[in-house]
Amino acid sequence: MSVIGSMPTSLTGATGVLVPVVLGIALWLGVVALIGTFGGWGAVARDYPAPEPPKAGERVTVSLLLFGRGMMSLGNYRYAVTLIVTPHGFELRTKPLFQFQHPGIAVPWREVRAYEKGTSFGWPFVELMLSRGQHLRMRGRAATALIQALARAAARGE
């Protein structure tokens, strides 16, 4: 009689389901961590850590967020990030499924060195150049909200 043949079927059935689920979760966390580490999020979050809990402010889902210049970036976030506009700056927070290795980002208005606004494929976009050399590009309603907030901050002298 073999050892496997003597195992209860309920244990082998549970293991048969549990192992793929655990491997799937580990794979997901690994991919999310790699994107956060090598896609630019981690570097910006180290320079501009966000407080916990998130500040109150206007919240907009970001349809596209890229780290780096232009449209090429490993850190390509589509509908996975929330922009929070506050009187003193903005925060970026990932949706719950993407929070692993993605701490919040809080950028004060004074750290935005320059920005470029325009349209890309009919969508409004804004590209921010931060004072520590990072570039962030946002598209959609979040870009519009950020452009308006930058104009208000400039009018206040920030």
Secondary structure, DSSP 4 states (H G I P E B T S, - for coil): --TGGGS-HHHHHHHHHHHHHHHHHHHHHHHHHHHHHHSSHHHHHHHSBPPSSPPPSEEEEESEEEESSTT--S-EESS-EEEEEETTEEEEEE-GGG-TT---EEEEGGGEEEEEEEEETTEEEEEEEETTS-EEEEETHHHHHHHHHHHHHHHTT-
